[in-house]
């Protein structure tokens, strides 16, 4: 029996790693989950914010490169954990194995209340805005919330009826948006009338504190790199495919993000980038005229819908894992007898996302997502250090490259980013940490109620 597991009902239905969900995702699908969950609206909107905080081309590219380096350190660290614990829930399982049930509960609690439902709502809102605009409707007219809710329902239904259909659609949308971004990069340097001098023309001084704050926004654009771990329990040959998917997918995202930002800065001076919320549309217009704006709208719709599909695929597996571990309502661990999916967890996450998108705004949620989830990323990475010391006898099919420097760098950088955000913009960390802290009384109450029920 895998380390940390306890006998539970339906053990006869579990595989060698204790998983009840069928393993239907191959290597390419696992890579598509990571890439598709990561590349959403961030690469189309975030560059303007980064350029505003870091108004110099090379330091701006440095932020994107440094953010990529940090998530690559995380991916290399998680590769060891994914091969060791190929279970649904990913980060939840790693935190539980390293630090116990309370921290694991806090992660699931934060995912449920803040990270997943609001992220789905924010992604769906961007999709709805572009869809309405392309159809000739004003996104500000009030329809956007209903269209976004409809998109959430559609992706929830796809995931409810089977991971295979979700994987097919995710593979298609991921391939389409990666190809589109690659074409934007190539066309910029083949057809574009840009200037290499743009890389040397600054639009202001770079401040260290704002450079650190810009990393939070960059990490929002990179967020999704760990999502494939949440569906670890459904990946074929997991000890081989999960580490590969984490590293290959993360490197692919880093490469395309750097390439696209190089293209933006080649076509546009940084002064224009920092005042262009839709910088991809402006770049495409320079390349192929007004038709480029329409093409970018289509790409953004495909990109955000794919990310919505990936996020709906991965997020419910955390709630499913909590329930399967008796840390949440047991009914949410139900596997649908026909579709073989965590159907009730999918329905719960979909319902919460619809509520959020209908009634709440999303102006400042991106930074809050990052600040809420990174403490748990760092905690999960620390599990590698803890288990190397506590359980050296465990068979490790994959070992973290550059151990212990790589996980230590990831943990330290995460702490520095959170600290800088706390000093520079305390409101967002306060919201994130407030939700995390609310999990302590919730855990205490849950344990007491379970104890009485038992």
Helices and strands as residue ranges (DSSP letters): G 11-13, H 27-38, H 42-53, H 57-84, H 91-99, H 101-110, I 111-115, H 116-134, G 139-141, H 144-160, H 163-190, G 196-199, H 208-222, G 227-234, H 238-267, H 270-273, H 279-288, H 291-324, G 330-333, H 343-359, H 365-390, H 405-424, H 426-453
